[in-house]
Amino acid sequence: MAKVSVNLDDDLDADDSSKKLKAMAAPLPSVSRAKSFALKDAPRVQFSFTNVPEPIKEAFAFEAKRRGLTKKELLYECLRAGGIDIPTSAEIDGRRR
């Protein structure tokens, strides 16, 4: 029986038509995903306020607990309510890169 030799090593980078196909098949950029990825990869910095009255701090902590949120998530909710466009916490959580 005759041996058949098959070469399966396709060099897709050498062919111009394959580059065109890769460019056409590339996903379209998403503005919302780009923003959440930018926030996810942004360096983390400390965010704090000057001293506030203790009843305000306790009310904030109580409200966060009542809603089942962390204080950071409640702060994001307050900022969203104020009109600042912030993606959901799951989208910008740096631990989920």
Biopython code that builds the backbone (N, CA, C, O; Angstrom):
import numpy as np
from Bio.PDB.StructureBuilder import StructureBuilder

atoms = [
    (1, "MET", "N", (0.822, -1.168, 0.000)),
    (1, "MET", "CA", (0.000, 0.000, 0.000)),
    (1, "MET", "C", (0.878, 1.247, 0.000)),
    (1, "MET", "O", (1.935, 1.274, 0.631)),
    (2, "ALA", "N", (0.433, 2.267, -0.707)),
    (2, "ALA", "CA", (1.213, 3.498, -0.812)),
    (2, "ALA", "C", (0.963, 4.383, 0.400)),
    (2, "ALA", "O", (-0.144, 4.437, 0.936)),
    (3, "LYS", "N", (2.017, 5.076, 0.820)),
    (3, "LYS", "CA", (1.888, 6.007, 1.932)),
    (3, "LYS", "C", (1.374, 7.345, 1.415)),
    (3, "LYS", "O", (1.754, 7.805, 0.338)),
    (4, "VAL", "N", (0.519, 7.943, 2.194)),
    (4, "VAL", "CA", (0.009, 9.259, 1.853)),
    (4, "VAL", "C", (0.554, 10.241, 2.893)),
    (4, "VAL", "O", (0.441, 10.014, 4.097)),
    (5, "SER", "N", (1.134, 11.309, 2.416)),
    (5, "SER", "CA", (1.675, 12.323, 3.308)),
    (5, "SER", "C", (0.751, 13.536, 3.293)),
    (5, "SER", "O", (0.434, 14.088, 2.240)),
    (6, "VAL", "N", (0.331, 13.932, 4.485)),
    (6, "VAL", "CA", (-0.564, 15.082, 4.606)),
    (6, "VAL", "C", (0.113, 16.121, 5.486)),
    (6, "VAL", "O", (0.560, 15.813, 6.591)),
    (7, "ASN", "N", (0.185, 17.330, 5.002)),
    (7, "ASN", "CA", (0.769, 18.424, 5.765)),
    (7, "ASN", "C", (-0.368, 19.284, 6.320)),
    (7, "ASN", "O", (-1.069, 19.955, 5.562)),
    (8, "LEU", "N", (-0.551, 19.263, 7.646)),
    (8, "LEU", "CA", (-1.627, 20.021, 8.278)),
    (8, "LEU", "C", (-1.151, 21.325, 8.894)),
    (8, "LEU", "O", (-1.916, 21.997, 9.587)),
    (9, "ASP", "N", (0.066, 21.684, 8.658)),
    (9, "ASP", "CA", (0.608, 22.926, 9.210)),
    (9, "ASP", "C", (0.242, 24.091, 8.303)),
    (9, "ASP", "O", (0.979, 24.423, 7.374)),
    (10, "ASP", "N", (-0.883, 24.697, 8.573)),
    (10, "ASP", "CA", (-1.305, 25.861, 7.796)),
    (10, "ASP", "C", (-0.704, 27.116, 8.414)),
    (10, "ASP", "O", (-0.844, 27.361, 9.612)),
    (11, "ASP", "N", (-0.049, 27.886, 7.602)),
    (11, "ASP", "CA", (0.510, 29.158, 8.061)),
    (11, "ASP", "C", (-0.459, 30.261, 7.664)),
    (11, "ASP", "O", (-0.374, 30.812, 6.567)),
    (12, "LEU", "N", (-1.385, 30.579, 8.571)),
    (12, "LEU", "CA", (-2.427, 31.543, 8.248)),
    (12, "LEU", "C", (-1.913, 32.978, 8.204)),
    (12, "LEU", "O", (-2.557, 33.845, 7.614)),
    (13, "ASP", "N", (-0.774, 33.236, 8.812)),
    (13, "ASP", "CA", (-0.255, 34.601, 8.814)),
    (13, "ASP", "C", (0.466, 34.955, 7.513)),
    (13, "ASP", "O", (0.680, 36.134, 7.233)),
    (14, "ALA", "N", (0.834, 33.977, 6.732)),
    (14, "ALA", "CA", (1.569, 34.242, 5.500)),
    (14, "ALA", "C", (0.640, 34.609, 4.348)),
    (14, "ALA", "O", (1.085, 35.205, 3.367)),
    (15, "ASP", "N", (-0.609, 34.272, 4.447)),
    (15, "ASP", "CA", (-1.561, 34.459, 3.351)),
    (15, "ASP", "C", (-2.354, 35.750, 3.559)),
    (15, "ASP", "O", (-2.905, 35.972, 4.637)),
    (16, "ASP", "N", (-2.415, 36.603, 2.531)),
    (16, "ASP", "CA", (-3.161, 37.864, 2.640)),
    (16, "ASP", "C", (-4.654, 37.639, 2.783)),
    (16, "ASP", "O", (-5.328, 38.385, 3.493)),
    (17, "SER", "N", (-5.181, 36.612, 2.111)),
    (17, "SER", "CA", (-6.625, 36.371, 2.206)),
    (17, "SER", "C", (-7.017, 35.946, 3.620)),
    (17, "SER", "O", (-8.109, 36.273, 4.085)),
    (18, "SER", "N", (-6.132, 35.218, 4.307)),
    (18, "SER", "CA", (-6.461, 34.815, 5.678)),
    (18, "SER", "C", (-6.457, 36.022, 6.610)),
    (18, "SER", "O", (-7.235, 36.063, 7.563)),
    (19, "LYS", "N", (-5.592, 37.010, 6.350)),
    (19, "LYS", "CA", (-5.598, 38.236, 7.153)),
    (19, "LYS", "C", (-6.900, 38.997, 6.957)),
    (19, "LYS", "O", (-7.444, 39.558, 7.907)),
    (20, "LYS", "N", (-7.397, 39.016, 5.731)),
    (20, "LYS", "CA", (-8.667, 39.684, 5.455)),
    (20, "LYS", "C", (-9.810, 38.962, 6.166)),
    (20, "LYS", "O", (-10.704, 39.601, 6.721)),
    (21, "LEU", "N", (-9.776, 37.630, 6.148)),
    (21, "LEU", "CA", (-10.814, 36.849, 6.829)),
    (21, "LEU", "C", (-10.779, 37.079, 8.338)),
    (21, "LEU", "O", (-11.826, 37.213, 8.973)),
    (22, "LYS", "N", (-9.575, 37.125, 8.913)),
    (22, "LYS", "CA", (-9.455, 37.393, 10.346)),
    (22, "LYS", "C", (-9.999, 38.771, 10.692)),
    (22, "LYS", "O", (-10.669, 38.933, 11.712)),
    (23, "ALA", "N", (-9.719, 39.760, 9.859)),
    (23, "ALA", "CA", (-10.202, 41.121, 10.112)),
    (23, "ALA", "C", (-11.725, 41.183, 10.012)),
    (23, "ALA", "O", (-12.373, 41.869, 10.803)),
    (24, "MET", "N", (-12.300, 40.461, 9.033)),
    (24, "MET", "CA", (-13.757, 40.466, 8.870)),
    (24, "MET", "C", (-14.439, 39.706, 10.009)),
    (24, "MET", "O", (-15.559, 40.045, 10.390)),
    (25, "ALA", "N", (-13.784, 38.694, 10.552)),
    (25, "ALA", "CA", (-14.377, 37.881, 11.616)),
    (25, "ALA", "C", (-14.135, 38.454, 12.996)),
    (25, "ALA", "O", (-14.698, 37.957, 13.972)),
    (26, "ALA", "N", (-13.314, 39.482, 13.104)),
    (26, "ALA", "CA", (-13.020, 40.081, 14.414)),
    (26, "ALA", "C", (-14.291, 40.704, 14.986)),
    (26, "ALA", "O", (-15.077, 41.290, 14.242)),
    (27, "PRO", "N", (-14.502, 40.586, 16.284)),
    (27, "PRO", "CA", (-15.712, 41.165, 16.881)),
    (27, "PRO", "C", (-15.673, 42.680, 16.821)),
    (27, "PRO", "O", (-14.607, 43.296, 16.849)),
    (28, "LEU", "N", (-16.846, 43.261, 16.738)),
    (28, "LEU", "CA", (-16.940, 44.714, 16.716)),
    (28, "LEU", "C", (-16.665, 45.264, 18.110)),
    (28, "LEU", "O", (-17.044, 44.639, 19.101)),
    (29, "PRO", "N", (-16.021, 46.407, 18.205)),
    (29, "PRO", "CA", (-15.753, 46.977, 19.529)),
    (29, "PRO", "C", (-17.052, 47.403, 20.200)),
    (29, "PRO", "O", (-17.964, 47.911, 19.548)),
    (30, "SER", "N", (-17.121, 47.196, 21.474)),
    (30, "SER", "CA", (-18.289, 47.574, 22.261)),
    (30, "SER", "C", (-17.895, 48.701, 23.203)),
    (30, "SER", "O", (-16.973, 48.554, 24.006)),
    (31, "VAL", "N", (-18.583, 49.807, 23.106)),
    (31, "VAL", "CA", (-18.259, 50.968, 23.932)),
    (31, "VAL", "C", (-18.478, 50.647, 25.405)),
    (31, "VAL", "O", (-17.645, 50.988, 26.245)),
    (32, "SER", "N", (-19.590, 49.995, 25.723)),
    (32, "SER", "CA", (-19.878, 49.701, 27.126)),
    (32, "SER", "C", (-18.885, 48.700, 27.706)),
    (32, "SER", "O", (-18.463, 48.840, 28.853)),
    (33, "ARG", "N", (-18.509, 47.688, 26.920)),
    (33, "ARG", "CA", (-17.533, 46.707, 27.413)),
    (33, "ARG", "C", (-16.157, 47.342, 27.536)),
    (33, "ARG", "O", (-15.403, 47.018, 28.454)),
    (34, "ALA", "N", (-15.824, 48.241, 26.621)),
    (34, "ALA", "CA", (-14.530, 48.916, 26.697)),
    (34, "ALA", "C", (-14.452, 49.755, 27.969)),
    (34, "ALA", "O", (-13.404, 49.816, 28.613)),
    (35, "LYS", "N", (-15.560, 50.400, 28.331)),
    (35, "LYS", "CA", (-15.569, 51.220, 29.542)),
    (35, "LYS", "C", (-15.426, 50.345, 30.786)),
    (35, "LYS", "O", (-14.674, 50.679, 31.702)),
    (36, "SER", "N", (-16.151, 49.220, 30.817)),
    (36, "SER", "CA", (-16.054, 48.365, 32.002)),
    (36, "SER", "C", (-14.673, 47.727, 32.097)),
    (36, "SER", "O", (-14.154, 47.557, 33.200)),
    (37, "PHE", "N", (-14.061, 47.366, 30.952)),
    (37, "PHE", "CA", (-12.704, 46.811, 30.992)),
    (37, "PHE", "C", (-11.711, 47.874, 31.451)),
    (37, "PHE", "O", (-10.772, 47.569, 32.187)),
    (38, "ALA", "N", (-11.915, 49.122, 31.021)),
    (38, "ALA", "CA", (-11.020, 50.203, 31.445)),
    (38, "ALA", "C", (-11.126, 50.420, 32.951)),
    (38, "ALA", "O", (-10.118, 50.645, 33.621)),
    (39, "LEU", "N", (-12.339, 50.353, 33.481)),
    (39, "LEU", "CA", (-12.513, 50.521, 34.929)),
    (39, "LEU", "C", (-11.966, 49.324, 35.683)),
    (39, "LEU", "O", (-11.416, 49.472, 36.774)),
    (40, "LYS", "N", (-12.112, 48.146, 35.114)),
    (40, "LYS", "CA", (-11.642, 46.926, 35.766)),
    (40, "LYS", "C", (-10.119, 46.919, 35.881)),
    (40, "LYS", "O", (-9.563, 46.466, 36.881)),
    (41, "ASP", "N", (-9.460, 47.422, 34.852)),
    (41, "ASP", "CA", (-7.997, 47.401, 34.818)),
    (41, "ASP", "C", (-7.363, 48.670, 35.378)),
    (41, "ASP", "O", (-6.139, 48.762, 35.462)),
    (42, "ALA", "N", (-8.176, 49.644, 35.758)),
    (42, "ALA", "CA", (-7.632, 50.910, 36.273)),
    (42, "ALA", "C", (-6.946, 50.675, 37.621)),
    (42, "ALA", "O", (-7.367, 49.812, 38.392)),
    (43, "PRO", "N", (-5.905, 51.434, 37.899)),
    (43, "PRO", "CA", (-5.245, 51.287, 39.203)),
    (43, "PRO", "C", (-6.212, 51.645, 40.328)),
    (43, "PRO", "O", (-7.069, 52.514, 40.169)),
    (44, "ARG", "N", (-6.067, 50.979, 41.446)),
    (44, "ARG", "CA", (-6.924, 51.209, 42.601)),
    (44, "ARG", "C", (-6.294, 52.252, 43.511)),
    (44, "ARG", "O", (-5.088, 52.223, 43.757)),
    (45, "VAL", "N", (-7.114, 53.176, 44.009)),
    (45, "VAL", "CA", (-6.651, 54.226, 44.904)),
    (45, "VAL", "C", (-7.578, 54.289, 46.118)),
    (45, "VAL", "O", (-8.717, 53.825, 46.067)),
    (46, "GLN", "N", (-7.085, 54.855, 47.182)),
    (46, "GLN", "CA", (-7.877, 55.025, 48.402)),
    (46, "GLN", "C", (-8.910, 56.124, 48.176)),
    (46, "GLN", "O", (-8.594, 57.149, 47.573)),
    (47, "PHE", "N", (-10.129, 55.928, 48.644)),
    (47, "PHE", "CA", (-11.206, 56.903, 48.492)),
    (47, "PHE", "C", (-11.813, 57.120, 49.869)),
    (47, "PHE", "O", (-12.437, 56.214, 50.421)),
    (48, "SER", "N", (-11.640, 58.297, 50.420)),
    (48, "SER", "CA", (-12.162, 58.540, 51.752)),
    (48, "SER", "C", (-12.627, 59.988, 51.864)),
    (48, "SER", "O", (-12.324, 60.832, 51.020)),
    (49, "PHE", "N", (-13.357, 60.238, 52.912)),
    (49, "PHE", "CA", (-13.870, 61.569, 53.180)),
    (49, "PHE", "C", (-13.239, 62.082, 54.465)),
    (49, "PHE", "O", (-12.593, 61.341, 55.206)),
    (50, "THR", "N", (-13.444, 63.363, 54.705)),
    (50, "THR", "CA", (-13.040, 63.892, 56.000)),
    (50, "THR", "C", (-13.974, 63.308, 57.054)),
    (50, "THR", "O", (-14.909, 62.577, 56.728)),
    (51, "ASN", "N", (-13.722, 63.624, 58.282)),
    (51, "ASN", "CA", (-14.559, 63.090, 59.352)),
    (51, "ASN", "C", (-16.013, 63.534, 59.166)),
    (51, "ASN", "O", (-16.295, 64.699, 58.887)),
    (52, "VAL", "N", (-16.915, 62.583, 59.327)),
    (52, "VAL", "CA", (-18.347, 62.876, 59.253)),
    (52, "VAL", "C", (-18.961, 62.532, 60.604)),
    (52, "VAL", "O", (-18.394, 61.746, 61.364)),
    (53, "PRO", "N", (-20.105, 63.110, 60.902)),
    (53, "PRO", "CA", (-20.751, 62.765, 62.170)),
    (53, "PRO", "C", (-21.050, 61.260, 62.237)),
    (53, "PRO", "O", (-21.451, 60.644, 61.249)),
    (54, "GLU", "N", (-20.847, 60.704, 63.398)),
    (54, "GLU", "CA", (-21.013, 59.262, 63.576)),
    (54, "GLU", "C", (-22.419, 58.777, 63.205)),
    (54, "GLU", "O", (-22.541, 57.694, 62.631)),
    (55, "PRO", "N", (-23.479, 59.526, 63.506)),
    (55, "PRO", "CA", (-24.814, 59.047, 63.100)),
    (55, "PRO", "C", (-24.967, 58.894, 61.587)),
    (55, "PRO", "O", (-25.698, 58.018, 61.124)),
    (56, "ILE", "N", (-24.289, 59.733, 60.821)),
    (56, "ILE", "CA", (-24.354, 59.618, 59.359)),
    (56, "ILE", "C", (-23.628, 58.350, 58.920)),
    (56, "ILE", "O", (-24.124, 57.611, 58.070)),
    (57, "LYS", "N", (-22.467, 58.102, 59.491)),
    (57, "LYS", "CA", (-21.722, 56.891, 59.154)),
    (57, "LYS", "C", (-22.528, 55.647, 59.516)),
    (57, "LYS", "O", (-22.586, 54.692, 58.741)),
    (58, "GLU", "N", (-23.151, 55.659, 60.696)),
    (58, "GLU", "CA", (-23.951, 54.516, 61.119)),
    (58, "GLU", "C", (-25.177, 54.336, 60.237)),
    (58, "GLU", "O", (-25.550, 53.207, 59.921)),
    (59, "ALA", "N", (-25.810, 55.441, 59.833)),
    (59, "ALA", "CA", (-26.977, 55.356, 58.949)),
    (59, "ALA", "C", (-26.588, 54.778, 57.591)),
    (59, "ALA", "O", (-27.331, 53.987, 57.011)),
    (60, "PHE", "N", (-25.425, 55.174, 57.090)),
    (60, "PHE", "CA", (-24.935, 54.652, 55.816)),
    (60, "PHE", "C", (-24.681, 53.152, 55.912)),
    (60, "PHE", "O", (-25.085, 52.393, 55.032)),
    (61, "ALA", "N", (-24.010, 52.725, 56.983)),
    (61, "ALA", "CA", (-23.732, 51.297, 57.183)),
    (61, "ALA", "C", (-25.028, 50.517, 57.363)),
    (61, "ALA", "O", (-25.157, 49.409, 56.843)),
    (62, "PHE", "N", (-25.995, 51.085, 58.098)),
    (62, "PHE", "CA", (-27.275, 50.413, 58.305)),
    (62, "PHE", "C", (-28.018, 50.244, 56.985)),
    (62, "PHE", "O", (-28.573, 49.178, 56.715)),
    (63, "GLU", "N", (-28.031, 51.286, 56.165)),
    (63, "GLU", "CA", (-28.726, 51.230, 54.881)),
    (63, "GLU", "C", (-28.077, 50.208, 53.949)),
    (63, "GLU", "O", (-28.773, 49.485, 53.235)),
    (64, "ALA", "N", (-26.765, 50.150, 53.956)),
    (64, "ALA", "CA", (-26.068, 49.159, 53.129)),
    (64, "ALA", "C", (-26.454, 47.750, 53.580)),
    (64, "ALA", "O", (-26.726, 46.880, 52.752)),
    (65, "LYS", "N", (-26.474, 47.534, 54.877)),
    (65, "LYS", "CA", (-26.833, 46.212, 55.409)),
    (65, "LYS", "C", (-28.289, 45.881, 55.098)),
    (65, "LYS", "O", (-28.610, 44.743, 54.758)),
    (66, "ARG", "N", (-29.164, 46.868, 55.213)),
    (66, "ARG", "CA", (-30.589, 46.656, 54.932)),
    (66, "ARG", "C", (-30.812, 46.241, 53.481)),
    (66, "ARG", "O", (-31.665, 45.402, 53.190)),
    (67, "ARG", "N", (-30.039, 46.835, 52.577)),
    (67, "ARG", "CA", (-30.176, 46.512, 51.152)),
    (67, "ARG", "C", (-29.378, 45.273, 50.742)),
    (67, "ARG", "O", (-29.506, 44.796, 49.614)),
    (68, "GLY", "N", (-28.566, 44.759, 51.645)),
    (68, "GLY", "CA", (-27.750, 43.594, 51.315)),
    (68, "GLY", "C", (-26.571, 43.943, 50.426)),
    (68, "GLY", "O", (-26.148, 43.136, 49.597)),
    (69, "LEU", "N", (-26.042, 45.144, 50.598)),
    (69, "LEU", "CA", (-24.915, 45.620, 49.797)),
    (69, "LEU", "C", (-23.724, 45.888, 50.704)),
    (69, "LEU", "O", (-23.857, 46.013, 51.922)),
    (70, "THR", "N", (-22.550, 45.972, 50.071)),
    (70, "THR", "CA", (-21.394, 46.454, 50.807)),
    (70, "THR", "C", (-21.456, 47.984, 50.793)),
    (70, "THR", "O", (-22.237, 48.573, 50.047)),
    (71, "LYS", "N", (-20.635, 48.613, 51.615)),
    (71, "LYS", "CA", (-20.629, 50.082, 51.638)),
    (71, "LYS", "C", (-20.184, 50.642, 50.291)),
    (71, "LYS", "O", (-20.681, 51.675, 49.843)),
    (72, "LYS", "N", (-19.241, 49.950, 49.651)),
    (72, "LYS", "CA", (-18.778, 50.407, 48.341)),
    (72, "LYS", "C", (-19.903, 50.320, 47.309)),
    (72, "LYS", "O", (-20.080, 51.230, 46.499)),
    (73, "GLU", "N", (-20.663, 49.222, 47.340)),
    (73, "GLU", "CA", (-21.779, 49.074, 46.397)),
    (73, "GLU", "C", (-22.853, 50.131, 46.646)),
    (73, "GLU", "O", (-23.440, 50.654, 45.699)),
    (74, "LEU", "N", (-23.113, 50.449, 47.923)),
    (74, "LEU", "CA", (-24.089, 51.493, 48.226)),
    (74, "LEU", "C", (-23.576, 52.853, 47.739)),
    (74, "LEU", "O", (-24.356, 53.663, 47.237)),
    (75, "LEU", "N", (-22.286, 53.106, 47.882)),
    (75, "LEU", "CA", (-21.719, 54.355, 47.370)),
    (75, "LEU", "C", (-21.919, 54.437, 45.859)),
    (75, "LEU", "O", (-22.309, 55.484, 45.341)),
    (76, "TYR", "N", (-21.654, 53.339, 45.148)),
    (76, "TYR", "CA", (-21.874, 53.320, 43.693)),
    (76, "TYR", "C", (-23.342, 53.591, 43.371)),
    (76, "TYR", "O", (-23.642, 54.326, 42.430)),
    (77, "GLU", "N", (-24.262, 53.003, 44.146)),
    (77, "GLU", "CA", (-25.693, 53.239, 43.921)),
    (77, "GLU", "C", (-26.030, 54.716, 44.121)),
    (77, "GLU", "O", (-26.792, 55.290, 43.342)),
    (78, "CYS", "N", (-25.475, 55.322, 45.145)),
    (78, "CYS", "CA", (-25.718, 56.746, 45.398)),
    (78, "CYS", "C", (-25.176, 57.607, 44.250)),
    (78, "CYS", "O", (-25.819, 58.568, 43.828)),
    (79, "LEU", "N", (-24.008, 57.256, 43.761)),
    (79, "LEU", "CA", (-23.427, 58.010, 42.640)),
    (79, "LEU", "C", (-24.266, 57.844, 41.377)),
    (79, "LEU", "O", (-24.459, 58.802, 40.629)),
    (80, "ARG", "N", (-24.766, 56.629, 41.136)),
    (80, "ARG", "CA", (-25.642, 56.399, 39.976)),
    (80, "ARG", "C", (-26.918, 57.220, 40.112)),
    (80, "ARG", "O", (-27.387, 57.812, 39.140)),
    (81, "ALA", "N", (-27.482, 57.253, 41.326)),
    (81, "ALA", "CA", (-28.703, 58.034, 41.555)),
    (81, "ALA", "C", (-28.447, 59.516, 41.322)),
    (81, "ALA", "O", (-29.356, 60.253, 40.940)),
    (82, "GLY", "N", (-27.219, 59.953, 41.550)),
    (82, "GLY", "CA", (-26.846, 61.345, 41.304)),
    (82, "GLY", "C", (-26.557, 61.652, 39.851)),
    (82, "GLY", "O", (-26.273, 62.800, 39.511)),
    (83, "GLY", "N", (-26.622, 60.652, 38.987)),
    (83, "GLY", "CA", (-26.454, 60.879, 37.553)),
    (83, "GLY", "C", (-25.092, 60.515, 36.994)),
    (83, "GLY", "O", (-24.824, 60.767, 35.819)),
    (84, "ILE", "N", (-24.220, 59.924, 37.814)),
    (84, "ILE", "CA", (-22.908, 59.521, 37.319)),
    (84, "ILE", "C", (-23.022, 58.135, 36.718)),
    (84, "ILE", "O", (-23.543, 57.218, 37.352)),
    (85, "ASP", "N", (-22.536, 57.981, 35.493)),
    (85, "ASP", "CA", (-22.646, 56.715, 34.765)),
    (85, "ASP", "C", (-21.557, 55.753, 35.235)),
    (85, "ASP", "O", (-20.402, 55.861, 34.823)),
    (86, "ILE", "N", (-21.931, 54.819, 36.095)),
    (86, "ILE", "CA", (-21.011, 53.814, 36.630)),
    (86, "ILE", "C", (-21.582, 52.442, 36.300)),
    (86, "ILE", "O", (-22.740, 52.172, 36.618)),
    (87, "PRO", "N", (-20.794, 51.563, 35.666)),
    (87, "PRO", "CA", (-21.285, 50.210, 35.396)),
    (87, "PRO", "C", (-21.560, 49.458, 36.694)),
    (87, "PRO", "O", (-21.185, 49.913, 37.775)),
    (88, "THR", "N", (-22.212, 48.315, 36.582)),
    (88, "THR", "CA", (-22.515, 47.510, 37.762)),
    (88, "THR", "C", (-21.227, 47.059, 38.424)),
    (88, "THR", "O", (-20.169, 47.017, 37.796)),
    (89, "SER", "N", (-21.331, 46.724, 39.698)),
    (89, "SER", "CA", (-20.155, 46.316, 40.458)),
    (89, "SER", "C", (-19.504, 45.058, 39.861)),
    (89, "SER", "O", (-18.279, 44.931, 39.863)),
    (90, "ALA", "N", (-20.315, 44.146, 39.358)),
    (90, "ALA", "CA", (-19.778, 42.912, 38.777)),
    (90, "ALA", "C", (-18.936, 43.213, 37.536)),
    (90, "ALA", "O", (-17.967, 42.507, 37.259)),
    (91, "GLU", "N", (-19.302, 44.260, 36.788)),
    (91, "GLU", "CA", (-18.573, 44.593, 35.572)),
    (91, "GLU", "C", (-17.227, 45.248, 35.854)),
    (91, "GLU", "O", (-16.315, 45.154, 35.032)),
    (92, "ILE", "N", (-17.083, 45.913, 37.009)),
    (92, "ILE", "CA", (-15.829, 46.627, 37.268)),
    (92, "ILE", "C", (-15.020, 46.014, 38.395)),
    (92, "ILE", "O", (-13.994, 46.567, 38.793)),
    (93, "ASP", "N", (-15.467, 44.883, 38.914)),
    (93, "ASP", "CA", (-14.739, 44.231, 39.997)),
    (93, "ASP", "C", (-13.398, 43.739, 39.468)),
    (93, "ASP", "O", (-13.352, 42.877, 38.591)),
    (94, "GLY", "N", (-12.309, 44.283, 39.997)),
    (94, "GLY", "CA", (-10.955, 43.939, 39.527)),
    (94, "GLY", "C", (-10.566, 42.501, 39.800)),
    (94, "GLY", "O", (-9.646, 41.986, 39.165)),
    (95, "ARG", "N", (-11.239, 41.837, 40.726)),
    (95, "ARG", "CA", (-10.905, 40.444, 41.018)),
    (95, "ARG", "C", (-11.394, 39.504, 39.933)),
    (95, "ARG", "O", (-10.956, 38.356, 39.868)),
    (96, "ARG", "N", (-12.292, 39.969, 39.083)),
    (96, "ARG", "CA", (-12.855, 39.114, 38.039)),
    (96, "ARG", "C", (-12.316, 39.496, 36.671)),
    (96, "ARG", "O", (-13.088, 39.669, 35.728)),
    (97, "ARG", "N", (-11.023, 39.626, 36.554)),
    (97, "ARG", "CA", (-10.398, 40.023, 35.275)),
    (97, "ARG", "C", (-10.340, 38.857, 34.335)),
    (97, "ARG", "O", (-9.851, 38.993, 33.213)),
]
sb = StructureBuilder()
sb.init_structure("model")
sb.init_model(0)
sb.init_chain("A")
sb.init_seg("    ")
for serial, (resi, resn, name, xyz) in enumerate(atoms, 1):
    if name == "N":
        sb.init_residue(resn, " ", resi, " ")
    sb.init_atom(name, np.array(xyz, "f"), 0.0, 1.0, " ", f" {name:<3s}", serial, name[0])
structure = sb.get_structure()
